[in-house]
Amino acid sequence: AANARAVKALSYFLGSDLTGICEIPRYAWFSHREDGAPIEMYHRYAVVMLIDQGYDTMEGASGDDWISGAQSMRGYLRGAEIAGIMGETLRGLGFPARAQTNADSDVLHIPLLLWAGLGELSRIGELVLNPFVGPRFKSVVLTTDMPMEVDRPIDFGLQYFCDHCHKCDRECPCDAIPHGPKVMFNGYEMWKPDVERCTRYRLTNMRGSACGRCMKTCPLNKVVDMDGGLLPRWASWLGVNAMFLKPALVPVATWLDDRLGNGRRNLVKKWWFDHEIVDGVTVAAKGANEREIDPDKKVDAARQRIAYYHADMMPPPDRLAPDPVDRKAALAAAALVETPAEARERLAAGGAAPAHYAPTPPAGSEGSGGDGGGPSPNPYGKGG
């Protein structure tokens, strides 16, 4: 316990906003590096840290304007600095340690965030939401063999909250966040976003840098410490400590969040100039997204089409060549998606996992159907 307290104290001294510790399960390690070399587990523990991207700046932004990318990169840069210093400190004490950053990581951050007790998966999809900073953070991980007491996963009622709140999917500029209920994706119960549609918007957004619109509009994007307002502090306390009141509180909270105008831009908080980089030269941006919330917009899950890129549609993990995306095949693959109830029935009956849960094997291995040089054979349609 003393080791864990010391490591957490060091992380907070260096600037981490929230820190948790967990053991690293095998599935949290990537299978291969970017050069195709396999990755073996080399550390037992993960120190998982959250860096707040800054509520005041987010208040002045639309979420998909020109400050969005800078907010993300500042968080990643600060996290890398903190983990780097901590890693050097632990190595100086005789313990192996490695910083796992957004630019160079051998581990997946999302499962470690969950195991370290730093949040739950949200409707936004492949994003862990924290009860105190919401989705407004970037993560960094330090792996080590220094023995430490670990934290435990938490349940603060987010599944119920997200099931009855549609603000992020209502406000998503590219309709990538699901309007409907959770599904089983590769064996995990979650709200599965249309990752290709989200990525395409982030990369082709001509009036901003990437996108954080879901983070901007989430009702849990608040300041709930002593610097925050009394109402969000009360709401946060009740949400965490009075979970039995969720059925009564959540409808009121989501309605009130819209009526108070939360998620709108506060132009008093905009301190930056809108610039973009064209051919390596920084110039004044031709325009910027100026979105506001639309409480009257209705979502329709029946009309929304989500593309599902199942595990067996992924390229071999050791492939170095680009692999084309087959969106038509991914839309057709939606027919294979199980509901959580169907998955429970299958497991109770002793049924085997569906074939599309099995990931594509490394190139050149038996059953891979390729040598790593060309695109992967697609089981649901023609590639390209």
Rosetta blueprint (number, residue, H / E / L):
1 A L
2 A H
3 N H
4 A H
5 R H
6 A H
7 V H
8 K H
9 A H
10 L H
11 S H
12 Y H
13 F H
14 L H
15 G L
16 S L
17 D L
18 L E
19 T E
20 G E
21 I E
22 C E
23 E E
24 I L
25 P L
26 R H
27 Y H
28 A H
29 W E
30 F L
31 S L
32 H E
33 R L
34 E L
35 D L
36 G L
37 A L
38 P E
39 I L
40 E L
41 M L
42 Y L
43 H L
44 R L
45 Y E
46 A E
47 V E
48 V E
49 M E
50 L E
51 I E
52 D E
53 Q L
54 G L
55 Y H
56 D H
57 T H
58 M H
59 E H
60 G L
61 A L
62 S L
63 G L
64 D L
65 D L
66 W L
67 I L
68 S H
69 G H
70 A H
71 Q H
72 S H
73 M H
74 R H
75 G H
76 Y H
77 L H
78 R H
79 G H
80 A H
81 E H
82 I H
83 A H
84 G H
85 I H
86 M H
87 G H
88 E H
89 T H
90 L H
91 R H
92 G H
93 L L
94 G L
95 F L
96 P L
97 A E
98 R E
99 A E
100 Q E
101 T L
102 N L
103 A L
104 D L
105 S L
106 D L
107 V E
108 L L
109 H H
110 I H
111 P H
112 L H
113 L H
114 L H
115 W H
116 A L
117 G L
118 L L
119 G L
120 E E
121 L E
122 S E
123 R L
124 I L
125 G E
126 E E
127 L E
128 V E
129 L E
130 N E
131 P L
132 F L
133 V L
134 G E
135 P L
136 R L
137 F E
138 K E
139 S E
140 V E
141 V E
142 L E
143 T E
144 T E
145 D L
146 M L
147 P L
148 M L
149 E L
150 V L
151 D L
152 R L
153 P L
154 I L
155 D L
156 F L
157 G L
158 L H
159 Q H
160 Y H
161 F H
162 C H
163 D H
164 H L
165 C L
166 H L
167 K H
168 C H
169 D H
170 R H
171 E H
172 C L
173 P L
174 C L
175 D L
176 A L
177 I L
178 P L
179 H L
180 G L
181 P L
182 K L
183 V E
184 M E
185 F E
186 N L
187 G L
188 Y E
189 E E
190 M E
191 W L
192 K L
193 P L
194 D L
195 V H
196 E H
197 R H
198 C H
199 T H
200 R H
201 Y H
202 R H
203 L H
204 T H
205 N L
206 M L
207 R L
208 G L
209 S L
210 A L
211 C L
212 G L
213 R H
214 C H
215 M H
216 K H
217 T H
218 C L
219 P L
220 L L
221 N L
222 K L
223 V L
224 V L
225 D L
226 M L
227 D L
228 G L
229 G L
230 L H
231 L H
232 P H
233 R H
234 W H
235 A H
236 S H
237 W H
238 L H
239 G H
240 V H
241 N H
242 A L
243 M H
244 F H
245 L H
246 K H
247 P H
248 A H
249 L H
250 V H
251 P H
252 V H
253 A H
254 T H
255 W H
256 L H
257 D H
258 D H
259 R H
260 L L
261 G L
262 N L
263 G L
264 R L
265 R L
266 N L
267 L H
268 V H
269 K H
270 K L
271 W L
272 W L
273 F L
274 D L
275 H E
276 E E
277 I E
278 V E
279 D L
280 G L
281 V E
282 T E
283 V E
284 A E
285 A L
286 K L
287 G L
288 A L
289 N L
290 E L
291 R L
292 E L
293 I L
294 D L
295 P L
296 D L
297 K L
298 K L
299 V L
300 D L
301 A H
302 A H
303 R H
304 Q L
305 R L
306 I L
307 A L
308 Y L
309 Y L
310 H L
311 A H
312 D H
313 M H
314 M L
315 P L
316 P L
317 P L
318 D L
319 R L
320 L L
321 A L
322 P L
323 D L
324 P L
325 V L
326 D L
327 R H
328 K H
329 A H
330 A H
331 L H
332 A H
333 A H
334 A H
335 A H
336 L H
337 V L
338 E E
339 T L
340 P H
341 A H
342 E H
343 A H
344 R H
345 E H
346 R H
347 L H
348 A H
349 A L
350 G L
351 G L
352 A L
353 A L
354 P L
355 A H
356 H H
357 Y H
358 A L
359 P L
360 T L
361 P L
362 P L
363 A L
364 G L
365 S L
366 E L
367 G L
368 S L
369 G L
370 G L
371 D L
372 G L
373 G L
374 G L
375 P L
376 S L
377 P L
378 N L
379 P L
380 Y L
381 G L
382 K L
383 G L
384 G L
